[in-house]
Amino acid sequence: GEFLTIQKDLSTSAEIIIAPGDIREYNEATECWICKKAFLKLSSEVS
């Protein structure tokens, strides 16, 4: 049903659209922009 449809949508890769000026802000982020809590550790995915 609906759950499988949502899972299928979420499993499809999509290109991230990010402005050049936002890359530095993304790389320097130390807290979640939604909940404002600090990240527990640096992610190896952030480069």
Residue pairs with C-beta under 8 A, 6 or more apart in sequence:
18 26
26 46
27 46
27 47
29 39
30 38
30 39
31 37
31 38
31 39
32 39
